[in-house]
Amino acid sequence: MVEFGNSREELSEETLGVPVIALGIPTVLDAATIVINTLNLCDVIISEDEIIEKMNLNNFNFIVTPKEIDSLIENMTNIVSDSINNSLG
């Protein structure tokens, strides 16, 4: 997978001065992954590296968000917050 870098500030005990637990919930997907998964479902045999190379010409790749992202984020927010609240007692 192609790495694009992360320009956000680090959230850690070193930067915030308090212990930190981080949860990552994926909300986007690159187009190459969608193509690879679709071709695999169709039993098309082609190397993932070749697909990524062709789709990333000139360092350009689409990043896709599902159309129901707002609903997905609201659901995940509820799941994570309920889980944290239940774990605390």
C-alpha positions in Angstrom: 0.0 0.0 0.0 1.2 3.5 -0.8 2.0 5.7 2.2 1.1 9.4 1.9 2.4 10.6 5.2 0.7 12.0 8.3 0.8 15.7 8.9 -1.1 15.7 12.2 0.5 16.3 15.5 1.3 13.2 17.6 -1.1 12.5 20.5 0.9 10.7 23.2 1.9 10.9 26.8 5.1 12.7 25.7 3.2 15.5 23.9 0.2 15.7 26.2 1.7 14.9 29.6 -1.0 12.3 30.5 -1.4 8.7 29.5 -3.1 8.2 26.1 -5.0 5.3 24.6 -5.7 5.8 20.9 -8.3 4.0 18.8 -8.2 4.1 15.0 -11.5 3.7 13.1 -10.9 3.6 9.3 -13.2 5.9 7.5 -11.6 6.1 4.0 -10.2 3.6 1.5 -7.9 4.1 -1.4 -9.2 3.2 -4.8 -6.4 0.6 -5.5 -7.7 -1.5 -2.6 -11.2 -1.4 -3.9 -9.9 -2.5 -7.4 -7.8 -5.3 -5.9 -10.6 -6.6 -3.7 -13.1 -6.5 -6.7 -10.7 -8.3 -9.0 -10.0 -11.0 -6.3 -13.8 -11.5 -6.0 -14.0 -12.0 -9.8 -11.1 -14.5 -9.7 -9.0 -12.2 -11.9 -5.3 -13.0 -11.5 -3.1 -9.9 -11.5 -0.4 -8.8 -9.1 -1.4 -6.3 -6.5 1.8 -4.4 -7.1 0.9 -4.0 -10.8 -2.5 -2.6 -9.9 -1.1 -0.2 -7.4 1.6 0.9 -9.9 -0.9 1.6 -12.7 -3.4 3.4 -10.4 -0.7 5.5 -8.7 0.7 7.1 -11.9 2.1 10.5 -11.1 1.6 9.8 -7.4 -2.1 10.2 -7.8 -4.7 8.0 -6.2 -8.4 8.4 -5.3 -9.3 8.2 -1.6 -12.9 7.0 -1.2 -15.4 7.6 1.6 -18.7 5.6 1.7 -21.8 7.7 1.1 -23.2 6.6 4.4 -20.1 7.9 6.3 -22.1 10.2 8.6 -24.2 7.3 9.8 -21.2 5.0 10.2 -19.3 7.6 12.3 -22.3 8.1 14.5 -22.7 4.3 15.0 -19.0 3.9 15.8 -19.1 6.9 18.2 -21.9 5.2 20.1 -20.1 1.8 20.1 -16.8 3.2 21.3 -18.3 5.6 23.9 -20.6 2.8 25.3 -17.7 0.4 25.5 -15.6 2.9 27.4 -18.4 3.8 29.7 -19.2 0.1 30.4 -15.6 -0.7 31.1 -15.4 2.1 33.7 -18.2 0.6 35.7 
